[in-house]
Amino acid sequence: MSLSEAPTATSNVLVPVLRRADPFSRGLTDDQEKQLLEFAGRIGLSASKSHVRSMGHRAIAIEGRCVGRLAGDLVDLVLRGLCVRAAFERLQRPIEILEIGTLFGVNAIILHDLARSLAGSAKLTLIDPLEGYYGRGNRDVVTGLPISVENVRFNLRSNFVCDGDVELIARSSIDPATAELVGSKQFDFAFIDGDHSYAGIAADWKFYTPRVASGGFIVIDNYRDGVYPDVDRFVDEQIASTGCARFIANFARTAVFQRTA
Ligand SMILES: C[S@@+](CC[C@H](N)C(=O)[O-])C[C@H]1O[C@@H](n2cnc3c(N)ncnc32)[C@H](O)[C@@H]1O
C-alpha cells in the first residue's frame, strides 16, 4: 500500500493477519473448556474455567520466549497441565516429570513452570536424540530451525529453569545408555511423544510405565489424530487390557492412563 493509499477515517482499515506456520491451534473453544473441566473432575481435580484459561495464557507466553514451537494444540497442553496439577494436589510435594520426545522443550518447560509454581520446585527428565524430526534432517520441518541440545538449553535458560531441575538425555528412549541414566527414577507424570511407530510406542510403554509411581499419569499424544494409526492400535490394546495402568479418558489428540498399584 503506498502512502497515497493509506486508510482514512472513512475507508476500510486493512488488518494484516500473520497466519500460523503449523496446523495447531492456540485457542480454546467453549466446548473444549467444558471438556477440560469434565476431565479435571474425572481425575479428582477441582478446576475452574479461569484456571484453564490462565494456564493457556501462561503457556502461550512461555512459547513466545522459546525458539522453535510447541508441537500440538493448546487444548492438549492444558489437559497435560491438569494432570500435573492433579498429581501435585495428591502428593503435595515437587513432582517428577518425564517427557519422551522433547523437540524444542516447550511442552516440558510449560509443565515445569506450572509444577514449580505449585510446589516451589519440580524435576524434568527429557529424552530425545535431538537429531531431527523423524529422520527428515536435523531441522524442524515447520520452523526450519535446528533441533538441538543448544536450542533446548537456550529455551530452558530463557524460562529460568535451573540446571539442577533438568536431566536432558540426548539419546533414543530405547538406547541401553538411556535406561542406565534413567536408573531407578520414579515419575509422577510421563508424556510419551517420541517414536510413533507401533514398536516404538510399545517399547516406551513397556520400559517407562513401570517407572511411573502408583497414581501417576501416563499421557500419550497423537491418539486418533488421523496421522499415526500405530498409536491408535497400541492405545486401543492398552485400553482393552488390564495391565499396570488403567485408561482414564481421551479427547482431542490425547489418551490418559493412570498407573495402578
Ligand atoms: C512430536 S515431537 C515432540 C514434541 C514435544 N513433545 C512437544 O510437545 O512440543 C517428537 C520428538 O520425538 C523424538 N523422538 C523420536 N523417536 C524417539 C525416541 N525413540 N526416543 C526419544 N525421542 C524420540 C524426535 O526427535 C522429536 O523431537
The ligand as an SDF file (V2000), in Angstrom:
LIG
                    3D

 27 29  0  0  0  0  0  0  0  0999 V2000
    6.3040  -34.5440   18.1420 C   0  0  0  0  0  0  0  0  0  0  0  0
    7.9470  -34.2090   18.6290 S   0  0  0  0  0  0  0  0  0  0  0  0
    7.8100  -33.9070   20.3310 C   0  0  0  0  0  0  0  0  0  0  0  0
    7.0740  -32.6440   20.6220 C   0  0  0  0  0  0  0  0  0  0  0  0
    7.0990  -32.1770   22.0550 C   0  0  0  0  0  0  0  0  0  0  0  0
    6.7460  -33.2200   22.9760 N   0  0  0  0  0  0  0  0  0  0  0  0
    6.1180  -31.0160   22.1970 C   0  0  0  0  0  0  0  0  0  0  0  0
    5.0380  -31.2370   22.7960 O   0  0  0  0  0  0  0  0  0  0  0  0
    6.4140  -29.9180   21.7190 O   0  0  0  0  0  0  0  0  0  0  0  0
    8.6550  -35.7890   18.5690 C   0  0  0  0  0  0  0  0  0  0  0  0
   10.0980  -35.8780   19.0430 C   0  0  0  0  0  0  0  0  0  0  0  0
   10.3400  -37.2570   19.3400 O   0  0  0  0  0  0  0  0  0  0  0  0
   11.6870  -37.5030   19.1290 C   0  0  0  0  0  0  0  0  0  0  0  0
   11.8750  -38.9490   19.0490 N   0  0  0  0  0  0  0  0  0  0  0  0
   11.6290  -39.8070   18.0330 C   0  0  0  0  0  0  0  0  0  0  0  0
   11.9460  -41.0680   18.4040 N   0  0  0  0  0  0  0  0  0  0  0  0
   12.3830  -41.0080   19.6840 C   0  0  0  0  0  0  0  0  0  0  0  0
   12.8530  -41.9630   20.6240 C   0  0  0  0  0  0  0  0  0  0  0  0
   12.9290  -43.2640   20.3410 N   0  0  0  0  0  0  0  0  0  0  0  0
   13.2390  -41.5430   21.8520 N   0  0  0  0  0  0  0  0  0  0  0  0
   13.1340  -40.2310   22.1960 C   0  0  0  0  0  0  0  0  0  0  0  0
   12.6960  -39.2850   21.3420 N   0  0  0  0  0  0  0  0  0  0  0  0
   12.3330  -39.6670   20.1040 C   0  0  0  0  0  0  0  0  0  0  0  0
   12.0100  -36.7350   17.8330 C   0  0  0  0  0  0  0  0  0  0  0  0
   13.3960  -36.4710   17.7880 O   0  0  0  0  0  0  0  0  0  0  0  0
   11.1530  -35.4850   18.0110 C   0  0  0  0  0  0  0  0  0  0  0  0
   11.9100  -34.4090   18.5200 O   0  0  0  0  0  0  0  0  0  0  0  0
  1  2  1  0
  2  3  1  0
  2 10  1  0
  3  4  1  0
  4  5  1  0
  5  6  1  0
  5  7  1  0
  7  8  2  0
  7  9  1  0
 10 11  1  0
 11 12  1  0
 11 26  1  0
 12 13  1  0
 13 14  1  0
 13 24  1  0
 14 15  1  0
 14 23  1  0
 15 16  2  0
 16 17  1  0
 17 18  1  0
 17 23  2  0
 18 19  1  0
 18 20  2  0
 20 21  1  0
 21 22  2  0
 22 23  1  0
 24 25  1  0
 24 26  1  0
 26 27  1  0
M  CHG  2   2   1   9  -1
M  END
$$$$
